[in-house]
Amino acid sequence: MRHSIPCTAVLILAAALAAHAAQAAPRPAQDQFPPDFVPTGQQMFKQYCAACHGLNAKGRGPARAALKVPAADLTTLAKRHGGEFPTDYVTNILRFGPGVSAHGSSDMPTWGAIFQYMDNYNRATVEKRIKNLTDYIATLQEK
């Protein structure tokens, strides 16, 4: 009987430690995205661009009043570039920022740098984000 009390105590302690370890171990959430997940261009536009450019991309978002220079109407990019959507131009603005002459103001964030930070400097993921966003903006062009 003398041996049964210490053995029981050891078993209880071991069970308690195992239960604690199981609770303390981070469990991957089933609703988490994989590390290389890239949202659609439409999702990113709503999240990052619509505040200034508006959901319809006409440049009339709710943050418009706070901008030094009004946000551009993104639906007329093709029209303003000879009828062709300026993919390289939009890609470069998203990646490197607007610059003063390209956008009229430095109010617009440099999304390339922000995406690099968000995506832990994964170049392929950043490029995919910019491509998705550029491709979505291309679909918004006036006919």
Disulfide bonds with the S-S distance in Angstrom:
none
